[in-house]
Amino acid sequence: MNEREFDLIAKLIRSRDPARTAARLVIVSGYSNKEAAEEAGCAYNSVTNTVARFRATLRDIVAVFGRKAKST
C-alpha cells in the first residue's frame, strides 16, 4: 500500500493516532507490529487490530473496484 492509498483508507475508516501512525509504520514503511507499537507509543494489540482494518478495507476496495497496481 502506498502513502496515498493509506491516507484515503485512514480517512474512510476514521483511524486516529497513535494507532494510525503505527499502522503507517507497518504498512508503508515496513516496521514490525512490535517496532511500530514502541515507536508510536501504543499497545501492540492496537497496532495489530488497526493494521488488520486497513488491509481488510484495501481488500474490499480492490474486490469492488479492481486495481491496476499490485496489492500488498
All heavy atoms as TSV, in Angstrom:
chain	resi	resn	atom	element	x	y	z
A	1	MET	N	N	0.863	-1.174	0.000
A	1	MET	CA	C	0.000	0.000	0.000
A	1	MET	C	C	0.905	1.232	0.000
A	1	MET	O	O	1.862	1.293	0.755
A	1	MET	CB	C	-0.883	-0.045	1.250
A	1	MET	CG	C	-1.866	1.080	1.379
A	1	MET	SD	S	-2.884	1.030	2.893
A	1	MET	CE	C	-3.472	-0.647	2.952
A	2	ASN	N	N	0.569	2.184	-0.832
A	2	ASN	CA	C	1.369	3.401	-0.876
A	2	ASN	C	C	0.768	4.473	0.052
A	2	ASN	O	O	-0.298	4.284	0.639
A	2	ASN	CB	C	1.532	3.910	-2.314
A	2	ASN	CG	C	0.228	4.301	-2.954
A	2	ASN	OD1	O	-0.647	4.921	-2.331
A	2	ASN	ND2	N	0.066	3.962	-4.223
A	3	GLU	N	N	1.475	5.591	0.173
A	3	GLU	CA	C	1.051	6.680	1.075
A	3	GLU	C	C	-0.348	7.199	0.727
A	3	GLU	O	O	-1.164	7.443	1.617
A	3	GLU	CB	C	2.041	7.850	0.992
A	3	GLU	CG	C	3.352	7.599	1.671
A	3	GLU	CD	C	3.306	7.837	3.163
A	3	GLU	OE1	O	2.367	8.493	3.659
A	3	GLU	OE2	O	4.219	7.361	3.838
A	4	ARG	N	N	-0.598	7.379	-0.543
A	4	ARG	CA	C	-1.887	7.931	-0.980
A	4	ARG	C	C	-3.041	6.987	-0.638
A	4	ARG	O	O	-4.084	7.424	-0.137
A	4	ARG	CB	C	-1.825	8.189	-2.482
A	4	ARG	CG	C	-2.976	8.950	-3.019
A	4	ARG	CD	C	-2.701	9.328	-4.452
A	4	ARG	NE	N	-3.889	9.927	-5.028
A	4	ARG	CZ	C	-4.103	10.050	-6.308
A	4	ARG	NH1	N	-3.215	9.617	-7.169
A	4	ARG	NH2	N	-5.198	10.605	-6.753
A	5	GLU	N	N	-2.848	5.709	-0.894
A	5	GLU	CA	C	-3.867	4.718	-0.547
A	5	GLU	C	C	-4.080	4.677	0.961
A	5	GLU	O	O	-5.210	4.619	1.444
A	5	GLU	CB	C	-3.452	3.335	-1.054
A	5	GLU	CG	C	-3.438	3.214	-2.554
A	5	GLU	CD	C	-2.715	1.999	-3.053
A	5	GLU	OE1	O	-1.835	1.460	-2.347
A	5	GLU	OE2	O	-3.013	1.581	-4.186
A	6	PHE	N	N	-2.964	4.716	1.692
A	6	PHE	CA	C	-3.054	4.701	3.148
A	6	PHE	C	C	-3.871	5.880	3.661
A	6	PHE	O	O	-4.757	5.712	4.501
A	6	PHE	CB	C	-1.649	4.715	3.775
A	6	PHE	CG	C	-1.673	4.598	5.266
A	6	PHE	CD1	C	-1.575	3.361	5.871
A	6	PHE	CD2	C	-1.826	5.715	6.066
A	6	PHE	CE1	C	-1.628	3.245	7.260
A	6	PHE	CE2	C	-1.876	5.618	7.442
A	6	PHE	CZ	C	-1.779	4.376	8.039
A	7	ASP	N	N	-3.580	7.070	3.160
A	7	ASP	CA	C	-4.290	8.264	3.616
A	7	ASP	C	C	-5.788	8.190	3.318
A	7	ASP	O	O	-6.608	8.590	4.147
A	7	ASP	CB	C	-3.689	9.517	2.980
A	7	ASP	CG	C	-2.305	9.837	3.522
A	7	ASP	OD1	O	-1.953	9.364	4.622
A	7	ASP	OD2	O	-1.566	10.572	2.832
A	8	LEU	N	N	-6.129	7.678	2.149
A	8	LEU	CA	C	-7.545	7.535	1.800
A	8	LEU	C	C	-8.238	6.546	2.730
A	8	LEU	O	O	-9.320	6.820	3.266
A	8	LEU	CB	C	-7.706	7.084	0.354
A	8	LEU	CG	C	-9.152	6.789	-0.062
A	8	LEU	CD1	C	-10.021	8.039	0.053
A	8	LEU	CD2	C	-9.195	6.226	-1.465
A	9	ILE	N	N	-7.613	5.403	2.953
A	9	ILE	CA	C	-8.217	4.397	3.829
A	9	ILE	C	C	-8.314	4.924	5.260
A	9	ILE	O	O	-9.324	4.709	5.938
A	9	ILE	CB	C	-7.461	3.063	3.743
A	9	ILE	CG1	C	-7.692	2.450	2.357
A	9	ILE	CG2	C	-7.909	2.102	4.835
A	9	ILE	CD1	C	-6.845	1.235	2.055
A	10	ALA	N	N	-7.295	5.642	5.722
A	10	ALA	CA	C	-7.340	6.234	7.066
A	10	ALA	C	C	-8.555	7.142	7.208
A	10	ALA	O	O	-9.239	7.141	8.239
A	10	ALA	CB	C	-6.058	7.009	7.346
A	11	LYS	N	N	-8.824	7.910	6.163
A	11	LYS	CA	C	-9.981	8.800	6.182
A	11	LYS	C	C	-11.289	8.002	6.175
A	11	LYS	O	O	-12.217	8.308	6.925
A	11	LYS	CB	C	-9.916	9.733	4.971
A	11	LYS	CG	C	-10.992	10.769	4.920
A	11	LYS	CD	C	-10.775	11.696	3.739
A	11	LYS	CE	C	-11.866	12.745	3.665
A	11	LYS	NZ	N	-11.655	13.655	2.526
A	12	LEU	N	N	-11.345	6.982	5.328
A	12	LEU	CA	C	-12.570	6.182	5.221
A	12	LEU	C	C	-12.921	5.464	6.525
A	12	LEU	O	O	-14.095	5.380	6.888
A	12	LEU	CB	C	-12.443	5.153	4.089
A	12	LEU	CG	C	-12.412	5.702	2.674
A	12	LEU	CD1	C	-12.090	4.591	1.690
A	12	LEU	CD2	C	-13.739	6.365	2.327
A	13	ILE	N	N	-11.907	4.925	7.190
A	13	ILE	CA	C	-12.183	4.168	8.418
A	13	ILE	C	C	-12.058	5.026	9.675
A	13	ILE	O	O	-12.200	4.523	10.787
A	13	ILE	CB	C	-11.306	2.903	8.532
A	13	ILE	CG1	C	-9.830	3.245	8.711
A	13	ILE	CG2	C	-11.528	1.983	7.352
A	13	ILE	CD1	C	-8.945	2.041	9.001
A	14	ARG	N	N	-11.778	6.317	9.462
A	14	ARG	CA	C	-11.662	7.273	10.570
A	14	ARG	C	C	-10.650	6.831	11.626
A	14	ARG	O	O	-10.903	6.875	12.834
A	14	ARG	CB	C	-13.023	7.512	11.207
A	14	ARG	CG	C	-13.998	8.115	10.240
A	14	ARG	CD	C	-15.327	8.341	10.861
A	14	ARG	NE	N	-16.236	8.886	9.853
A	14	ARG	CZ	C	-17.436	9.297	10.109
A	14	ARG	NH1	N	-17.913	9.248	11.330
A	14	ARG	NH2	N	-18.192	9.772	9.146
A	15	SER	N	N	-9.511	6.417	11.139
A	15	SER	CA	C	-8.436	5.977	12.015
A	15	SER	C	C	-7.834	7.174	12.739
A	15	SER	O	O	-7.714	8.261	12.174
A	15	SER	CB	C	-7.360	5.282	11.169
A	15	SER	OG	O	-6.301	4.855	11.979
A	16	ARG	N	N	-7.469	6.958	14.000
A	16	ARG	CA	C	-6.909	8.046	14.819
A	16	ARG	C	C	-5.523	7.667	15.331
A	16	ARG	O	O	-5.185	6.488	15.442
A	16	ARG	CB	C	-7.821	8.333	16.003
A	16	ARG	CG	C	-9.196	8.833	15.586
A	16	ARG	CD	C	-10.030	9.161	16.783
A	16	ARG	NE	N	-10.044	8.040	17.709
A	16	ARG	CZ	C	-11.106	7.586	18.341
A	16	ARG	NH1	N	-12.263	8.176	18.158
A	16	ARG	NH2	N	-11.032	6.584	19.173
A	17	ASP	N	N	-4.764	8.693	15.658
A	17	ASP	CA	C	-3.447	8.482	16.264
A	17	ASP	C	C	-3.605	8.045	17.707
A	17	ASP	O	O	-4.612	8.370	18.330
A	17	ASP	CB	C	-2.636	9.788	16.215
A	17	ASP	CG	C	-1.948	9.977	14.876
A	17	ASP	OD1	O	-1.593	8.961	14.264
A	17	ASP	OD2	O	-1.783	11.126	14.463
A	18	PRO	N	N	-2.673	7.309	18.261
A	18	PRO	CA	C	-1.391	6.900	17.696
A	18	PRO	C	C	-1.467	5.620	16.848
A	18	PRO	O	O	-0.502	5.258	16.192
A	18	PRO	CB	C	-0.508	6.689	18.920
A	18	PRO	CG	C	-1.460	6.198	19.963
A	18	PRO	CD	C	-2.764	6.952	19.685
A	19	ALA	N	N	-2.621	4.954	16.847
A	19	ALA	CA	C	-2.741	3.702	16.092
A	19	ALA	C	C	-2.541	3.923	14.593
A	19	ALA	O	O	-1.933	3.095	13.914
A	19	ALA	CB	C	-4.094	3.049	16.353
A	20	ARG	N	N	-3.018	5.050	14.069
A	20	ARG	CA	C	-2.836	5.348	12.642
A	20	ARG	C	C	-1.360	5.488	12.302
A	20	ARG	O	O	-0.885	4.968	11.292
A	20	ARG	CB	C	-3.593	6.617	12.253
A	20	ARG	CG	C	-3.399	6.995	10.785
A	20	ARG	CD	C	-4.130	8.265	10.396
A	20	ARG	NE	N	-3.741	9.378	11.245
A	20	ARG	CZ	C	-4.597	10.219	11.819
A	20	ARG	NH1	N	-5.890	10.103	11.635
A	20	ARG	NH2	N	-4.164	11.190	12.577
A	21	THR	N	N	-0.621	6.182	13.143
A	21	THR	CA	C	0.816	6.348	12.913
A	21	THR	C	C	1.521	4.999	12.937
A	21	THR	O	O	2.369	4.709	12.087
A	21	THR	CB	C	1.422	7.287	13.975
A	21	THR	OG1	O	0.831	8.574	13.820
A	21	THR	CG2	C	2.927	7.395	13.837
A	22	ALA	N	N	1.162	4.165	13.889
A	22	ALA	CA	C	1.764	2.835	13.981
A	22	ALA	C	C	1.426	1.995	12.754
A	22	ALA	O	O	2.290	1.310	12.195
A	22	ALA	CB	C	1.299	2.134	15.249
A	23	ALA	N	N	0.188	2.055	12.309
A	23	ALA	CA	C	-0.214	1.303	11.118
A	23	ALA	C	C	0.557	1.785	9.897
A	23	ALA	O	O	0.974	0.984	9.056
A	23	ALA	CB	C	-1.713	1.430	10.890
A	24	ARG	N	N	0.764	3.089	9.778
A	24	ARG	CA	C	1.550	3.632	8.658
A	24	ARG	C	C	2.967	3.061	8.685
A	24	ARG	O	O	3.532	2.692	7.655
A	24	ARG	CB	C	1.595	5.150	8.711
A	24	ARG	CG	C	2.375	5.781	7.560
A	24	ARG	CD	C	2.485	7.298	7.697
A	24	ARG	NE	N	1.200	7.952	7.807
A	24	ARG	CZ	C	0.428	8.277	6.755
A	24	ARG	NH1	N	0.831	8.020	5.541
A	24	ARG	NH2	N	-0.725	8.876	6.959
A	25	LEU	N	N	3.552	2.998	9.877
A	25	LEU	CA	C	4.903	2.455	10.000
A	25	LEU	C	C	4.962	1.002	9.532
A	25	LEU	O	O	5.918	0.593	8.867
A	25	LEU	CB	C	5.388	2.571	11.453
A	25	LEU	CG	C	5.657	3.978	11.958
A	25	LEU	CD1	C	5.915	3.967	13.464
A	25	LEU	CD2	C	6.827	4.612	11.217
A	26	VAL	N	N	3.946	0.231	9.848
A	26	VAL	CA	C	3.911	-1.180	9.448
A	26	VAL	C	C	3.640	-1.318	7.953
A	26	VAL	O	O	4.387	-1.976	7.221
A	26	VAL	CB	C	2.834	-1.957	10.249
A	26	VAL	CG1	C	2.651	-3.367	9.699
A	26	VAL	CG2	C	3.192	-1.993	11.726
A	27	ILE	N	N	2.568	-0.700	7.490
A	27	ILE	CA	C	2.078	-0.925	6.136
A	27	ILE	C	C	2.920	-0.212	5.078
A	27	ILE	O	O	3.218	-0.778	4.028
A	27	ILE	CB	C	0.602	-0.506	6.031
A	27	ILE	CG1	C	-0.256	-1.401	6.917
A	27	ILE	CG2	C	0.120	-0.542	4.593
A	27	ILE	CD1	C	-1.675	-0.917	7.114
A	28	VAL	N	N	3.299	1.007	5.339
A	28	VAL	CA	C	4.011	1.803	4.333
A	28	VAL	C	C	5.531	1.691	4.499
A	28	VAL	O	O	6.256	1.584	3.512
A	28	VAL	CB	C	3.569	3.285	4.387
A	28	VAL	CG1	C	4.345	4.132	3.397
A	28	VAL	CG2	C	2.073	3.398	4.127
A	29	SER	N	N	5.998	1.674	5.744
A	29	SER	CA	C	7.447	1.728	5.986
A	29	SER	C	C	8.090	0.391	6.300
A	29	SER	O	O	9.315	0.319	6.401
A	29	SER	CB	C	7.737	2.706	7.129
A	29	SER	OG	O	7.261	3.992	6.792
A	30	GLY	N	N	7.296	-0.649	6.525
A	30	GLY	CA	C	7.857	-1.981	6.715
A	30	GLY	C	C	8.298	-2.338	8.128
A	30	GLY	O	O	9.009	-3.327	8.327
A	31	TYR	N	N	7.874	-1.576	9.121
A	31	TYR	CA	C	8.193	-1.913	10.516
A	31	TYR	C	C	7.424	-3.173	10.918
A	31	TYR	O	O	6.382	-3.488	10.342
A	31	TYR	CB	C	7.750	-0.797	11.454
A	31	TYR	CG	C	8.618	0.422	11.498
A	31	TYR	CD1	C	8.998	1.110	10.349
A	31	TYR	CD2	C	9.039	0.930	12.728
A	31	TYR	CE1	C	9.782	2.250	10.412
A	31	TYR	CE2	C	9.822	2.083	12.797
A	31	TYR	CZ	C	10.185	2.729	11.636
A	31	TYR	OH	O	10.949	3.863	11.705
A	32	SER	N	N	7.910	-3.853	11.947
A	32	SER	CA	C	7.123	-4.932	12.550
A	32	SER	C	C	6.054	-4.293	13.428
A	32	SER	O	O	6.168	-3.114	13.807
A	32	SER	CB	C	8.014	-5.837	13.405
A	32	SER	OG	O	8.421	-5.171	14.585
A	33	ASN	N	N	5.025	-5.047	13.770
A	33	ASN	CA	C	3.984	-4.521	14.655
A	33	ASN	C	C	4.575	-4.084	15.994
A	33	ASN	O	O	4.198	-3.044	16.535
A	33	ASN	CB	C	2.887	-5.558	14.876
A	33	ASN	CG	C	2.015	-5.755	13.659
A	33	ASN	OD1	O	2.168	-5.090	12.642
A	33	ASN	ND2	N	1.100	-6.689	13.748
A	34	LYS	N	N	5.501	-4.871	16.505
A	34	LYS	CA	C	6.118	-4.555	17.794
A	34	LYS	C	C	6.919	-3.251	17.708
A	34	LYS	O	O	6.809	-2.389	18.579
A	34	LYS	CB	C	7.023	-5.697	18.236
A	34	LYS	CG	C	7.675	-5.469	19.571
A	34	LYS	CD	C	8.574	-6.613	19.972
A	34	LYS	CE	C	9.239	-6.290	21.298
A	34	LYS	NZ	N	10.310	-7.208	21.618
A	35	GLU	N	N	7.731	-3.112	16.645
A	35	GLU	CA	C	8.524	-1.892	16.477
A	35	GLU	C	C	7.621	-0.666	16.347
A	35	GLU	O	O	7.891	0.384	16.935
A	35	GLU	CB	C	9.391	-1.994	15.218
A	35	GLU	CG	C	10.500	-3.012	15.299
A	35	GLU	CD	C	11.146	-3.273	13.951
A	35	GLU	OE1	O	10.478	-3.116	12.896
A	35	GLU	OE2	O	12.337	-3.651	13.950
A	36	ALA	N	N	6.554	-0.814	15.577
A	36	ALA	CA	C	5.639	0.309	15.366
A	36	ALA	C	C	4.930	0.692	16.655
A	36	ALA	O	O	4.744	1.881	16.930
A	36	ALA	CB	C	4.626	-0.042	14.279
A	37	ALA	N	N	4.530	-0.287	17.446
A	37	ALA	CA	C	3.867	-0.004	18.719
A	37	ALA	C	C	4.789	0.785	19.635
A	37	ALA	O	O	4.377	1.777	20.249
A	37	ALA	CB	C	3.430	-1.306	19.391
A	38	GLU	N	N	6.040	0.370	19.700
A	38	GLU	CA	C	7.005	1.070	20.549
A	38	GLU	C	C	7.253	2.491	20.035
A	38	GLU	O	O	7.273	3.441	20.808
A	38	GLU	CB	C	8.310	0.281	20.603
A	38	GLU	CG	C	8.184	-1.020	21.370
A	38	GLU	CD	C	9.408	-1.920	21.247
A	38	GLU	OE1	O	10.386	-1.546	20.553
A	38	GLU	OE2	O	9.379	-3.013	21.835
A	39	GLU	N	N	7.426	2.629	18.733
A	39	GLU	CA	C	7.710	3.938	18.127
A	39	GLU	C	C	6.544	4.916	18.301
A	39	GLU	O	O	6.744	6.088	18.591
A	39	GLU	CB	C	8.022	3.753	16.636
A	39	GLU	CG	C	8.356	5.005	15.904
A	39	GLU	CD	C	9.767	5.512	16.163
A	39	GLU	OE1	O	10.628	4.716	16.580
A	39	GLU	OE2	O	9.989	6.714	15.968
A	40	ALA	N	N	5.315	4.414	18.119
A	40	ALA	CA	C	4.133	5.281	18.187
A	40	ALA	C	C	3.590	5.428	19.604
A	40	ALA	O	O	2.733	6.267	19.853
A	40	ALA	CB	C	3.041	4.740	17.263
A	41	GLY	N	N	4.071	4.597	20.513
A	41	GLY	CA	C	3.622	4.686	21.900
A	41	GLY	C	C	2.217	4.162	22.124
A	41	GLY	O	O	1.426	4.771	22.845
A	42	CYS	N	N	1.905	3.035	21.484
A	42	CYS	CA	C	0.590	2.439	21.704
A	42	CYS	C	C	0.731	0.937	21.898
A	42	CYS	O	O	1.801	0.367	21.709
A	42	CYS	CB	C	-0.372	2.773	20.569
A	42	CYS	SG	S	0.100	2.182	18.968
A	43	ALA	N	N	-0.346	0.308	22.291
A	43	ALA	CA	C	-0.340	-1.121	22.587
A	43	ALA	C	C	-0.175	-1.954	21.316
A	43	ALA	O	O	-0.686	-1.600	20.249
A	43	ALA	CB	C	-1.641	-1.511	23.280
A	44	TYR	N	N	0.530	-3.060	21.464
A	44	TYR	CA	C	0.744	-3.994	20.350
A	44	TYR	C	C	-0.586	-4.445	19.745
A	44	TYR	O	O	-0.735	-4.476	18.518
A	44	TYR	CB	C	1.545	-5.194	20.855
A	44	TYR	CG	C	1.709	-6.291	19.835
A	44	TYR	CD1	C	2.719	-6.219	18.883
A	44	TYR	CD2	C	0.861	-7.391	19.839
A	44	TYR	CE1	C	2.874	-7.221	17.939
A	44	TYR	CE2	C	1.011	-8.394	18.895
A	44	TYR	CZ	C	2.019	-8.313	17.948
A	44	TYR	OH	O	2.161	-9.301	17.018
A	45	ASN	N	N	-1.555	-4.777	20.587
A	45	ASN	CA	C	-2.864	-5.233	20.092
A	45	ASN	C	C	-3.566	-4.149	19.283
A	45	ASN	O	O	-4.254	-4.446	18.306
A	45	ASN	CB	C	-3.768	-5.680	21.240
A	45	ASN	CG	C	-3.332	-6.993	21.833
A	45	ASN	OD1	O	-2.576	-7.734	21.220
A	45	ASN	ND2	N	-3.794	-7.275	23.031
A	46	SER	N	N	-3.394	-2.917	19.671
A	46	SER	CA	C	-3.978	-1.801	18.927
A	46	SER	C	C	-3.382	-1.729	17.527
A	46	SER	O	O	-4.101	-1.524	16.534
A	46	SER	CB	C	-3.743	-0.489	19.682
A	46	SER	OG	O	-4.260	0.593	18.962
A	47	VAL	N	N	-2.081	-1.909	17.427
A	47	VAL	CA	C	-1.411	-1.899	16.125
A	47	VAL	C	C	-1.911	-3.058	15.271
A	47	VAL	O	O	-2.286	-2.878	14.110
A	47	VAL	CB	C	0.124	-1.978	16.282
A	47	VAL	CG1	C	0.805	-2.062	14.921
A	47	VAL	CG2	C	0.645	-0.795	17.072
A	48	THR	N	N	-1.938	-4.240	15.844
A	48	THR	CA	C	-2.380	-5.427	15.110
A	48	THR	C	C	-3.795	-5.249	14.586
A	48	THR	O	O	-4.076	-5.531	13.409
A	48	THR	CB	C	-2.297	-6.668	16.025
A	48	THR	OG1	O	-0.944	-6.815	16.471
A	48	THR	CG2	C	-2.715	-7.924	15.291
A	49	ASN	N	N	-4.688	-4.769	15.413
A	49	ASN	CA	C	-6.079	-4.567	15.004
A	49	ASN	C	C	-6.210	-3.488	13.934
A	49	ASN	O	O	-6.973	-3.642	12.971
A	49	ASN	CB	C	-6.951	-4.212	16.208
A	49	ASN	CG	C	-7.093	-5.356	17.179
A	49	ASN	OD1	O	-6.920	-6.517	16.827
A	49	ASN	ND2	N	-7.393	-5.041	18.423
A	50	THR	N	N	-5.465	-2.407	14.091
A	50	THR	CA	C	-5.551	-1.312	13.127
A	50	THR	C	C	-4.985	-1.723	11.774
A	50	THR	O	O	-5.582	-1.440	10.731
A	50	THR	CB	C	-4.831	-0.058	13.664
A	50	THR	OG1	O	-5.403	0.287	14.928
A	50	THR	CG2	C	-4.971	1.108	12.705
A	51	VAL	N	N	-3.858	-2.420	11.779
A	51	VAL	CA	C	-3.275	-2.909	10.527
A	51	VAL	C	C	-4.259	-3.849	9.832
A	51	VAL	O	O	-4.460	-3.760	8.615
A	51	VAL	CB	C	-1.914	-3.591	10.779
A	51	VAL	CG1	C	-1.440	-4.372	9.556
A	51	VAL	CG2	C	-0.864	-2.561	11.197
A	52	ALA	N	N	-4.893	-4.707	10.589
A	52	ALA	CA	C	-5.880	-5.632	10.009
A	52	ALA	C	C	-7.051	-4.865	9.390
A	52	ALA	O	O	-7.529	-5.233	8.304
A	52	ALA	CB	C	-6.379	-6.605	11.074
A	53	ARG	N	N	-7.517	-3.813	10.040
A	53	ARG	CA	C	-8.612	-2.993	9.490
A	53	ARG	C	C	-8.211	-2.334	8.182
A	53	ARG	O	O	-8.985	-2.307	7.219
A	53	ARG	CB	C	-9.032	-1.920	10.492
A	53	ARG	CG	C	-9.835	-2.445	11.652
A	53	ARG	CD	C	-10.183	-1.359	12.657
A	53	ARG	NE	N	-10.869	-0.240	12.032
A	53	ARG	CZ	C	-10.701	1.035	12.387
A	53	ARG	NH1	N	-9.877	1.355	13.368
A	53	ARG	NH2	N	-11.371	1.988	11.792
A	54	PHE	N	N	-6.993	-1.787	8.133
A	54	PHE	CA	C	-6.508	-1.158	6.903
A	54	PHE	C	C	-6.440	-2.177	5.770
A	54	PHE	O	O	-6.893	-1.909	4.655
A	54	PHE	CB	C	-5.123	-0.536	7.124
A	54	PHE	CG	C	-5.167	0.882	7.605
A	54	PHE	CD1	C	-5.324	1.165	8.949
A	54	PHE	CD2	C	-5.034	1.932	6.716
A	54	PHE	CE1	C	-5.345	2.481	9.407
A	54	PHE	CE2	C	-5.062	3.249	7.158
A	54	PHE	CZ	C	-5.222	3.523	8.510
A	55	ARG	N	N	-5.854	-3.324	6.035
A	55	ARG	CA	C	-5.697	-4.339	4.985
A	55	ARG	C	C	-7.039	-4.897	4.530
A	55	ARG	O	O	-7.244	-5.136	3.338
A	55	ARG	CB	C	-4.760	-5.433	5.468
A	55	ARG	CG	C	-3.324	-4.919	5.573
A	55	ARG	CD	C	-2.338	-5.968	5.968
A	55	ARG	NE	N	-0.984	-5.421	5.885
A	55	ARG	CZ	C	0.026	-5.841	6.611
A	55	ARG	NH1	N	-0.123	-6.842	7.457
A	55	ARG	NH2	N	1.227	-5.287	6.477
A	56	ALA	N	N	-7.956	-5.094	5.460
A	56	ALA	CA	C	-9.291	-5.583	5.091
A	56	ALA	C	C	-10.020	-4.560	4.225
A	56	ALA	O	O	-10.689	-4.918	3.249
A	56	ALA	CB	C	-10.101	-5.897	6.344
A	57	THR	N	N	-9.881	-3.286	4.560
A	57	THR	CA	C	-10.524	-2.237	3.766
A	57	THR	C	C	-9.932	-2.184	2.365
A	57	THR	O	O	-10.670	-2.061	1.381
A	57	THR	CB	C	-10.404	-0.873	4.468
A	57	THR	OG1	O	-10.995	-0.971	5.772
A	57	THR	CG2	C	-11.090	0.224	3.679
A	58	LEU	N	N	-8.618	-2.308	2.257
A	58	LEU	CA	C	-7.994	-2.330	0.934
A	58	LEU	C	C	-8.503	-3.523	0.125
A	58	LEU	O	O	-8.840	-3.377	-1.049
A	58	LEU	CB	C	-6.473	-2.366	1.042
A	58	LEU	CG	C	-5.726	-2.438	-0.297
A	58	LEU	CD1	C	-6.044	-1.224	-1.169
A	58	LEU	CD2	C	-4.232	-2.567	-0.067
A	59	ARG	N	N	-8.589	-4.696	0.747
A	59	ARG	CA	C	-9.113	-5.887	0.045
A	59	ARG	C	C	-10.532	-5.646	-0.444
A	59	ARG	O	O	-10.870	-6.004	-1.577
A	59	ARG	CB	C	-9.085	-7.110	0.963
A	59	ARG	CG	C	-7.763	-7.807	1.031
A	59	ARG	CD	C	-7.865	-9.161	1.716
A	59	ARG	NE	N	-8.441	-9.088	3.051
A	59	ARG	CZ	C	-7.757	-8.866	4.158
A	59	ARG	NH1	N	-6.445	-8.669	4.099
A	59	ARG	NH2	N	-8.360	-8.825	5.324
A	60	ASP	N	N	-11.361	-5.022	0.379
A	60	ASP	CA	C	-12.745	-4.732	-0.021
A	60	ASP	C	C	-12.791	-3.771	-1.207
A	60	ASP	O	O	-13.570	-3.967	-2.141
A	60	ASP	CB	C	-13.537	-4.148	1.150
A	60	ASP	CG	C	-13.786	-5.142	2.262
A	60	ASP	OD1	O	-13.604	-6.361	2.037
A	60	ASP	OD2	O	-14.159	-4.696	3.365
A	61	ILE	N	N	-11.976	-2.748	-1.157
A	61	ILE	CA	C	-11.936	-1.771	-2.254
A	61	ILE	C	C	-11.494	-2.446	-3.544
A	61	ILE	O	O	-12.099	-2.246	-4.602
A	61	ILE	CB	C	-11.016	-0.585	-1.897
A	61	ILE	CG1	C	-11.657	0.257	-0.787
A	61	ILE	CG2	C	-10.722	0.265	-3.132
A	61	ILE	CD1	C	-10.718	1.288	-0.182
A	62	VAL	N	N	-10.448	-3.247	-3.467
A	62	VAL	CA	C	-9.941	-3.941	-4.650
A	62	VAL	C	C	-10.985	-4.914	-5.192
A	62	VAL	O	O	-11.177	-5.017	-6.403
A	62	VAL	CB	C	-8.619	-4.660	-4.335
A	62	VAL	CG1	C	-8.198	-5.571	-5.467
A	62	VAL	CG2	C	-7.519	-3.647	-4.039
A	63	ALA	N	N	-11.677	-5.604	-4.297
A	63	ALA	CA	C	-12.703	-6.557	-4.727
A	63	ALA	C	C	-13.839	-5.876	-5.495
A	63	ALA	O	O	-14.369	-6.419	-6.455
A	63	ALA	CB	C	-13.262	-7.310	-3.531
A	64	VAL	N	N	-14.186	-4.686	-5.082
A	64	VAL	CA	C	-15.289	-3.971	-5.716
A	64	VAL	C	C	-14.837	-3.205	-6.960
A	64	VAL	O	O	-15.501	-3.268	-7.992
A	64	VAL	CB	C	-15.961	-2.998	-4.710
A	64	VAL	CG1	C	-16.976	-2.115	-5.407
A	64	VAL	CG2	C	-16.611	-3.777	-3.573
A	65	PHE	N	N	-13.726	-2.520	-6.874
A	65	PHE	CA	C	-13.318	-1.621	-7.943
A	65	PHE	C	C	-12.158	-2.124	-8.798
A	65	PHE	O	O	-11.853	-1.528	-9.822
A	65	PHE	CB	C	-12.931	-0.249	-7.374
A	65	PHE	CG	C	-14.073	0.432	-6.686
A	65	PHE	CD1	C	-14.138	0.489	-5.297
A	65	PHE	CD2	C	-15.090	0.998	-7.416
A	65	PHE	CE1	C	-15.191	1.120	-4.662
A	65	PHE	CE2	C	-16.148	1.637	-6.781
A	65	PHE	CZ	C	-16.204	1.687	-5.408
A	66	GLY	N	N	-11.479	-3.163	-8.343
A	66	GLY	CA	C	-10.293	-3.629	-9.068
A	66	GLY	C	C	-9.105	-2.735	-8.773
A	66	GLY	O	O	-9.216	-1.717	-8.109
A	67	ARG	N	N	-7.973	-3.154	-9.299
A	67	ARG	CA	C	-6.753	-2.393	-9.047
A	67	ARG	C	C	-5.730	-2.730	-10.123
A	67	ARG	O	O	-5.494	-3.885	-10.420
A	67	ARG	CB	C	-6.202	-2.733	-7.673
A	67	ARG	CG	C	-4.966	-1.983	-7.317
A	67	ARG	CD	C	-4.601	-2.218	-5.893
A	67	ARG	NE	N	-3.343	-1.565	-5.618
A	67	ARG	CZ	C	-2.817	-1.472	-4.434
A	67	ARG	NH1	N	-3.441	-1.985	-3.415
A	67	ARG	NH2	N	-1.684	-0.881	-4.259
A	68	LYS	N	N	-5.080	-1.715	-10.627
A	68	LYS	CA	C	-4.055	-1.930	-11.639
A	68	LYS	C	C	-2.724	-2.292	-11.005
A	68	LYS	O	O	-2.002	-3.133	-11.505
A	68	LYS	CB	C	-3.876	-0.679	-12.499
A	68	LYS	CG	C	-5.079	-0.384	-13.345
A	68	LYS	CD	C	-4.876	0.870	-14.168
A	68	LYS	CE	C	-6.136	1.187	-14.947
A	68	LYS	NZ	N	-6.000	2.429	-15.698
A	69	ALA	N	N	-2.384	-1.648	-9.895
A	69	ALA	CA	C	-1.135	-1.908	-9.221
A	69	ALA	C	C	-1.248	-3.124	-8.322
A	69	ALA	O	O	-2.342	-3.528	-7.927
A	69	ALA	CB	C	-0.715	-0.696	-8.386
A	70	LYS	N	N	-0.118	-3.715	-7.969
A	70	LYS	CA	C	-0.097	-4.892	-7.107
A	70	LYS	C	C	-0.478	-4.514	-5.682
A	70	LYS	O	O	0.016	-3.537	-5.135
A	70	LYS	CB	C	1.298	-5.511	-7.109
A	70	LYS	CG	C	1.395	-6.748	-6.271
A	70	LYS	CD	C	2.799	-7.277	-6.253
A	70	LYS	CE	C	2.877	-8.438	-5.259
A	70	LYS	NZ	N	4.233	-8.762	-4.902
A	71	SER	N	N	-1.337	-5.308	-5.050
A	71	SER	CA	C	-1.761	-5.082	-3.671
A	71	SER	C	C	-0.772	-5.736	-2.732
A	71	SER	O	O	-0.268	-6.812	-2.983
A	71	SER	CB	C	-3.146	-5.686	-3.457
A	71	SER	OG	O	-3.512	-5.592	-2.122
A	72	THR	N	N	-0.486	-5.061	-1.577
A	72	THR	CA	C	0.392	-5.634	-0.568
A	72	THR	C	C	-0.358	-5.922	0.684
A	72	THR	O	O	-1.383	-5.405	0.951
A	72	THR	CB	C	1.579	-4.696	-0.240
A	72	THR	OG1	O	1.071	-3.415	0.100
A	72	THR	CG2	C	2.535	-4.616	-1.401
